[in-house]
Amino acid sequence: MNLFGWFFAVVALLITTTSAAEGLTAARLGVIYRLDDPVSERVALEYAARRAVPAENVIGIHLPNESIISPQAFSPLRAHLLTRLPSAVQSLLLIWSRPYAVGCMSITTAFAAGYDDAFCLTGCVRTPVSPLFNGDGWLPADTVGWWPAMLLPSDDVPLAFAVIERGKAADASRPPGTLYLIKTDDAARNVRAEDYATAQLLVAHRLIVTQMHSPIEGDIFNAIGYFTGVPQVEELPRIRFRPGAVADHLTSTGGILEGGHQMSALMWLKQGATASYGSVSEPCNLREKFPDVAVLFEHYLHGETILEAYWKSVAMPGQGLFIGEPLARPFAGDGK
C-alpha cells in the first residue's frame, strides 16, 4: 500500500471508530424511575442489571401519578434531575406508565429538551425542528444540550420484562426480516405513503421491503418494521414481529397510553414490537411530526440503537412519545 493509500485507510478507520465511539451505550444511558412506585423501581433495577447500566446512572425521582402533568410541576423536577445525572449520560430511559405527557408535550421530549409551548402550538402549524434530525454521531447532551428519552411503560411488569428481553435478543442478530409499508384509504393519515418509494430504494439492498394496501389479509410474518396510517390497526393481532422490530401508526393520539379513542402505541409493544411512537396531542397530519421511515432505517441498519434511529427520524418531536427498549441494536457492527 502506498503512502496515500495508507493515509486514507487510517482516516477511514478513525471515522468509523469515532462514529462507534459516539454511539449510545449502557454507560451513556440514564435509567430514571418513579420514587414511591415499587413496580417502577423493580423494572428499573431489572433493566439496569440486564443491560449493565452503571449504578450511578439509575436515579429515582418524585413524579405525580397522573397521565398528564403541568409544565409548572415538571420544570423543577427536570432541572433537579439534570443536576444528578452523571456527565457521561447522553440519553434517558424513563420507567413508568404515568405520566406520559407534560401539558401538550410528550414526556420523552419534555425530558429531552425541556418544556416549551412552541413544541406543540395549537392548530396545523410546524413546530421547532429537532437538532438531532438525521444527524451523525450521538452525543446530544454534550453537543446540543438535549437528553433524548424513551419511555418503558412499567405497570404491566411481564410486558416490560418481555420488551427488555426482545431488546437483548435483537442485539447483533442482523435479522433477515421484512419491512412492511402499508398504504390505506384513510387520506388524512396515509401521507407517509408518499415517501415509501424512497424508503424502499434506500434499504431494499439490506432488507425485504414490502408495500401493501389495506385491508391486509392473512398473517404477516417476520416483521422488523411495520408502518401504517389509521386510527385502529385491524390486522395487528396477525402481525408476527422479530426482536428489535419498530412499528407505529400515523394518527392523532397514538401516544395517549390509556383511555384514548384511538389505538395506543402501547398495543404495538403488546403484540411483540420492541419500540413504537405516537402523538400525545393533536399534531395534524404533518409528516415532520412522525417518523420518516427512510431516515429511521438508514440509521438503524447502519448499527445505531433503536433510540438513536427513532429520534433521528422525527423532525418535529415535541408532541411525539417514544416507547420501548432503547438499547436494542440488531445491526450492531454493520457501520456506515
Secondary structure by P-SEA (a helix, b strand, c coil): ccaaaaaaaaaaaaaaaaaaaaccccccbbbbbbcccaaaaaaaaaaaaaaccccccbbbbbbcccccccccccaaaaaaaaaaccccccbbbbccccccccccccaaaaaacccccccccccccccccccccccccccccccccccccccccccaaaaaaaaaaaaaaaccccccbbbbbbbcccccccccccaaaaaaaacccccbbbbbccccccccccccbbbbbccccccccccccccbbbbbbbccccccccccccccaaaaaaaccccbbbbcccccccccccccaaaaaaaaaacccaaaaaaaaccccccbbbbccccccccccccc
